[in-house]
Amino acid sequence: MYESRRAYELQYGEMRDRQVRASILVAGLVSDTGVKPASDRLSLLEKLSPDALDLTDWPLDRRMVAKYAVTPILTLLSSFGKEIAVFLRGPS
């Protein structure tokens, strides 16, 4: 998982460098009409950044734990809450 994220980060860095250089070139050579598409491409590339995509290094992250571990536990507690409370109180 770490290797695939690192490869994506390197690929993203190369794409971003090319796009920034192209945007600077377009801004210097072309009239205002060419700047808007270059800016749009750069903002699209920013949305593909590893930080924006929230890629993880580890297969389990907090969202997955919350979704797949906490939810069944809460369901069991809500279903058997009274029985668990009686069991925990002990004999009366």
VOSE-155497 format. One line per 5 residues: number of its first residue (from 1); for each residue x, y, z of C-alpha. Coordinates in Angstrom, 1 decimal. Layout:
NUM) X Y Z; ...
REM end
This chain:
1) 0.0 0.0 0.0; 2.8 2.4 0.9; 4.6 1.7 -2.4; 1.4 2.5 -4.5; 0.8 5.7 -2.6
6) 4.5 6.7 -3.0; 4.3 6.0 -6.7; 1.1 8.1 -7.0; 2.7 10.9 -5.1; 5.7 10.9 -7.5
11) 3.5 10.8 -10.5; 1.3 13.6 -9.2; 4.4 15.7 -8.4; 5.7 15.3 -12.0; 2.2 16.1 -13.5
16) 1.9 19.2 -11.2; 5.4 20.4 -12.1; 4.6 20.1 -15.8; 1.3 21.9 -15.4; 2.7 24.7 -13.4
21) 5.5 25.2 -15.9; 3.0 25.2 -18.8; 0.7 27.6 -16.9; 3.6 30.0 -16.4; 4.5 29.7 -20.0
26) 0.9 30.3 -21.1; 0.5 33.3 -18.8; 3.6 34.9 -20.3; 2.9 34.3 -23.9; -0.8 34.2 -24.4
31) -3.5 36.8 -24.0; -6.0 36.5 -21.1; -8.1 34.0 -23.0; -5.5 31.3 -22.6; -5.0 31.9 -18.9
36) -8.5 30.7 -17.9; -8.1 27.1 -19.3; -4.6 26.8 -17.9; -6.0 27.9 -14.5; -8.8 25.4 -14.8
41) -6.4 22.5 -15.6; -4.3 23.5 -12.6; -7.2 23.6 -10.2; -8.4 20.2 -11.5; -4.9 18.8 -10.9
46) -5.0 20.2 -7.3; -8.2 18.2 -6.7; -6.2 15.0 -7.6; -3.5 15.7 -5.0; -2.8 12.9 -2.5
51) -3.8 15.1 0.4; -7.1 16.1 -1.3; -7.9 12.4 -2.0; -6.9 11.5 1.6; -5.0 8.4 0.6
56) -3.8 6.3 3.5; -0.6 4.4 4.0; -2.3 1.7 6.1; -5.3 -0.4 4.9; -7.3 0.5 8.0
61) -8.0 4.1 8.9; -10.3 5.8 11.4; -13.3 6.0 9.0; -13.2 2.3 8.2; -12.9 1.4 11.9
66) -15.9 3.6 12.7; -17.9 2.2 9.9; -17.1 -1.5 10.3; -16.3 -2.0 14.0; -18.2 0.6 16.0
71) -21.5 0.3 14.1; -22.0 -3.5 14.9; -21.0 -2.9 18.5; -23.6 -0.1 18.9; -26.2 -2.2 17.2
76) -25.6 -5.1 19.7; -25.7 -2.7 22.6; -28.9 -1.2 21.5; -30.5 -4.6 20.9; -29.3 -6.3 24.1
81) -28.9 -3.2 26.3; -31.4 -4.2 28.9; -30.1 -7.8 29.2; -26.5 -6.5 29.5; -27.5 -4.1 32.2
86) -29.3 -6.8 34.2; -26.2 -9.1 33.8; -23.8 -6.4 34.9; -26.0 -5.5 38.0; -25.6 -9.1 39.2
91) -28.0 -11.0 41.5; -30.5 -8.7 43.4
REM end
